[in-house]
Amino acid sequence: MKNILDSHSHWMPQEVAENTTFFKVQWSDFGAFLKAMDEAGIQKSALLYPTSDAHIKMGSWLKLSQIYNQEIAKKVKEYPDRLIGAGILPVDNDKLMLTELKRIKDLGLKAISLASSYEGRFLDDEGFYPVYEFCQEENLPIFVHSQIINPIGFERVDDPLITPVVEYVFDMTVSVAKLMMAGIFTKFPKVKFIFGHFAGVVPFIKDRFDTTYQMLRQRQIVKDLGALPSEFFKKIYVDTSGVKSVSMLNMALETFSAKQILWGSDFPAKRDLKGAIDTINKLDLSKEEKQGILGENLEKMFSR
């Protein structure tokens, strides 16, 4: 197998981790991170922000963004052949987002890491449009991670198991759907969106999206999108987030395609990297398609 690339991994700078509620333990151990990569045969990993409450304790999104981006950039410069750095933005200030975007580019970071929503503000908000314009012009892919702070539904059910299992992925699902309904994939066709966890439950509800859309269009209850929802899902990328289920992967292949799926470990949240890699090799796909999922799709994304 050629080089394996991980599209979804996490390492939290110590100064950021110590200001979070959850990520203080194990998320800043870079030695363990490299060891896990080496043991699984992973050549390169994309470092994504897992979303946290650090901005609260650190005083602002701007301070968090500046420190996080600086530290990630340092690691990328130290290990240029092993890491892809994705910067974060001060999402509470539209003007400062653009300033930090330019700084991210100057730091040598090659992508942006966004959450699926921010305190109920989803990514279809027009305040993000300048971000998409910048990313389209500069060819910066946008990795979208599930929001874990107050995701959709938390105000009705706040549970230590239900919230991360159900509400995180539904926040992602709603984010994708709202981007579709706002026409973002058409307005910014060159932006490469990569959604974690198979874009939530999109593969499970693809057919329902299409049939319901067709029914509502007949009565002119929903606006004309110009195509079926499933056609828009073919424009985005998703990552596997450490999944070891062949059936889930096959459903994703039916919704997207082998060229749109990127292997991701979700380390250190998930630690059986070899098991997740082996699952890709069990799929009824060509050698080329498997190589694409395990690394070449991501490599091509950054070589353009």
C-alpha positions in Angstrom: 0.0 0.0 0.0 1.2 3.5 -0.8 1.5 6.2 1.8 -1.5 6.4 4.1 -2.7 9.9 4.9 -5.0 10.7 7.8 -7.5 13.4 7.1 -8.9 13.7 10.6 -6.6 13.7 13.6 -6.1 15.9 16.7 -3.3 17.3 18.7 -4.0 20.1 21.1 -1.3 22.6 22.1 -0.8 22.5 25.8 -1.7 26.2 26.4 -5.0 25.6 24.7 -5.7 22.2 26.3 -5.2 23.4 29.8 -8.0 26.0 29.2 -10.5 23.3 28.2 -12.9 21.2 30.2 -12.4 17.9 28.3 -9.1 18.0 26.4 -6.6 18.3 29.3 -5.8 14.6 29.3 -3.8 12.8 26.4 -4.7 15.4 23.7 -1.3 17.2 24.0 1.0 14.2 23.9 2.8 14.7 20.6 5.1 11.7 21.2 2.1 9.4 21.5 0.6 11.0 18.4 3.7 10.3 16.3 4.0 6.8 17.8 0.4 6.0 16.8 1.1 7.3 13.3 4.2 5.2 12.9 2.6 2.0 14.3 -0.3 2.3 11.8 2.0 3.2 8.9 0.5 6.7 8.5 2.8 9.0 6.5 1.0 12.3 7.0 -1.9 13.6 9.2 -4.1 16.6 9.0 -4.4 18.3 12.4 -7.9 19.6 13.0 -9.4 21.6 15.9 -11.8 19.3 17.8 -13.8 22.4 18.9 -13.7 23.2 22.6 -14.6 25.8 25.2 -11.0 27.1 25.3 -12.1 30.5 23.9 -14.1 31.1 27.0 -11.3 30.6 29.5 -8.8 32.3 27.2 -10.9 35.4 27.0 -11.7 35.5 23.3 -11.8 33.6 20.0 -9.1 35.9 18.7 -6.6 35.0 21.4 -7.4 31.3 21.0 -7.0 31.5 17.2 -3.7 33.3 17.4 -2.1 30.9 19.9 -3.5 27.7 18.3 -2.5 28.7 14.8 1.0 29.7 15.9 1.6 26.4 17.7 0.2 24.3 14.9 2.4 26.1 12.5 5.4 25.4 14.7 4.7 21.7 14.6 4.2 21.7 10.9 7.5 23.4 10.4 9.2 20.9 12.7 7.5 18.0 10.9 6.7 19.2 7.4 6.6 15.6 5.9 4.3 14.3 8.6 1.7 17.1 9.2 -0.9 19.2 7.4 -1.9 22.2 9.5 -5.4 23.6 9.5 -6.0 27.0 11.2 -9.0 28.2 13.1 -10.7 31.6 13.0 -12.1 34.2 15.5 -15.6 33.2 14.4 -17.3 35.9 16.6 -15.9 38.7 14.5 -16.4 38.7 10.7 -13.7 41.3 10.0 -11.1 39.6 12.3 -11.8 36.3 10.5 -10.4 37.7 7.3 -7.4 39.2 9.1 -6.6 35.8 10.6 -7.2 34.0 7.3 -4.3 36.0 5.8 -2.2 35.3 8.8 -3.0 31.5 8.5 -1.7 31.6 4.9 1.4 33.5 6.0 2.0 30.9 8.7 2.1 28.2 6.1 -1.1 26.4 7.2 -2.8 24.7 4.2 -6.4 24.4 5.3 -9.1 25.8 7.6 -10.8 24.0 10.4 -14.4 25.0 11.2 -17.1 23.6 13.5 -20.5 22.6 12.1 -22.0 25.5 14.0 -21.2 28.1 16.7 -23.9 28.8 19.3 -26.6 28.1 16.8 -24.9 30.0 14.0 -24.5 27.6 11.1 -22.0 27.8 8.3 -24.7 29.1 5.8 -24.6 32.5 7.7 -23.5 35.2 5.2 -20.8 36.3 7.6 -18.8 33.2 6.4 -19.1 34.2 2.7 -15.9 36.2 2.7 -14.1 33.1 4.2 -15.4 30.9 1.4 -14.3 33.5 -1.2 -10.8 33.6 0.3 -10.6 29.8 0.5 -11.8 29.5 -3.1 -9.2 32.0 -4.4 -6.3 30.6 -2.3 -7.3 26.9 -2.7 -7.6 26.3 1.1 -9.8 23.2 1.8 -12.2 23.6 4.7 -12.4 20.7 7.2 -15.7 20.8 9.1 -15.7 19.1 12.6 -18.8 18.4 14.7 -19.6 21.2 17.2 -19.3 19.7 20.7 -20.2 22.8 22.7 -24.0 23.2 22.8 -24.8 21.2 19.6 -28.3 21.1 18.2 -30.7 19.5 20.6 -28.6 20.0 23.8 -31.2 22.4 25.2 -33.7 19.5 25.3 -31.4 16.6 26.0 -28.1 17.2 27.7 -26.6 13.7 28.4 -23.0 12.5 28.7 -23.6 9.7 26.2 -26.5 10.8 24.1 -25.1 14.3 23.3 -21.8 13.1 21.8 -23.3 10.1 20.0 -26.5 11.7 18.6 -26.3 15.5 18.9 -22.8 16.0 17.5 -23.6 14.1 14.3 -27.0 15.8 13.9 -25.3 19.2 14.2 -23.1 18.1 11.3 -26.1 16.9 9.3 -28.0 20.1 9.8 -24.8 22.1 8.8 -24.5 20.2 5.5 -28.3 20.6 4.8 -28.3 24.3 5.5 -25.3 24.9 3.3 -27.1 23.0 0.5 -30.3 25.0 1.0 -28.4 28.3 1.0 -26.8 27.4 -2.3 -23.2 27.6 -0.9 -22.0 24.6 -3.0 -23.2 26.4 -6.1 -22.0 29.9 -5.1 -18.6 28.7 -4.2 -18.1 25.6 -6.5 -14.3 25.5 -6.1 -14.3 25.4 -2.3 -13.4 21.9 -1.1 -15.6 21.1 2.0 -14.6 18.0 4.0 -17.1 16.9 6.6 -16.2 14.6 9.4 -18.1 11.5 10.3 -19.6 10.9 6.8 -21.3 14.3 7.0 -23.4 13.1 10.0 -26.3 10.9 9.0 -26.5 12.2 5.4 -25.9 8.7 3.9 -28.9 7.3 5.9 -31.3 10.0 4.8 -30.2 10.7 1.2 -33.2 9.0 -0.3 -35.6 10.7 2.1 -34.1 14.1 1.1 -34.8 13.4 -2.6 -38.3 12.0 -2.2 -39.4 14.7 0.2 -37.9 17.4 -1.9 -39.7 16.1 -5.0 -43.0 15.9 -3.1 -42.7 19.5 -1.7 -41.6 20.9 -5.1 -44.8 19.6 -6.7 -46.7 21.8 -4.2 -44.1 24.6 -4.4 -43.5 24.5 -0.6 -39.8 24.3 -1.0 -37.6 26.5 -3.3 -36.1 25.1 -6.5 -32.6 23.9 -5.8 -31.9 23.2 -9.4 -31.1 19.5 -8.7 -32.0 16.8 -6.3 -30.3 17.0 -2.8 -28.3 13.9 -3.6 -26.6 15.7 -6.5 -25.3 18.3 -4.1 -23.9 15.6 -1.8 -21.7 14.5 -4.7 -20.0 17.9 -4.6 -18.6 17.4 -1.0 -15.9 15.3 0.6 -16.4 13.3 3.8 -14.0 11.5 6.1 -14.4 8.1 7.8 -13.5 9.2 11.3 -12.2 5.9 12.5 -15.2 3.8 11.5 -14.7 0.0 11.3 -18.0 -0.9 9.8 -18.0 -2.2 6.2 -21.8 -1.6 5.9 -21.4 2.1 6.9 -18.7 2.6 4.4 -20.7 0.9 1.7 -23.6 3.3 2.4 -21.2 6.2 2.2 -19.9 4.9 -1.2 -23.5 4.8 -2.4 -24.1 8.4 -1.3 -20.8 9.9 -2.3 -18.1 8.0 -4.3 -14.7 6.5 -3.6 -13.1 9.7 -4.9 -14.9 11.8 -2.3 -14.2 9.7 0.8 -11.0 10.4 2.8 -9.7 8.0 5.4 -9.6 9.6 8.9 -8.7 8.2 12.3 -10.2 10.7 14.7 -7.2 10.1 16.9 -7.0 10.2 19.9 -10.7 10.0 20.3 -10.4 6.7 18.5 -7.3 4.6 18.8 -7.6 1.4 16.7 -6.0 3.0 13.6 -5.0 -0.3 12.1 -8.5 -1.7 12.5 -9.9 1.3 10.7 -7.4 1.0 7.9 -8.0 -2.8 7.6 -11.7 -2.1 7.1 -11.0 0.0 4.0 -9.0 -3.0 2.6 -12.1 -5.2 3.1 -14.2 -3.1 0.8 -15.2 -4.5 -2.6 -13.3 -1.8 -4.5 -10.4 -1.7 -6.9 -6.9 -1.3 -5.6 -6.8 2.3 -7.0 -10.1 3.2 -5.2 -8.7 1.9 -1.9 -5.5 3.8 -2.4 -7.6 6.9 -3.1 -9.5 6.6 0.2 -6.4 5.8 2.2 -4.4 8.8 1.0 -4.3 9.7 -2.7 -7.6 11.6 -2.6 -6.3 13.9 0.1 -2.9 14.1 -1.5 -4.5 15.3 -4.8 -6.5 17.9 -2.9 -3.3 19.6 -1.7 -1.3 19.1 -4.8 -3.6 21.3 -6.9 
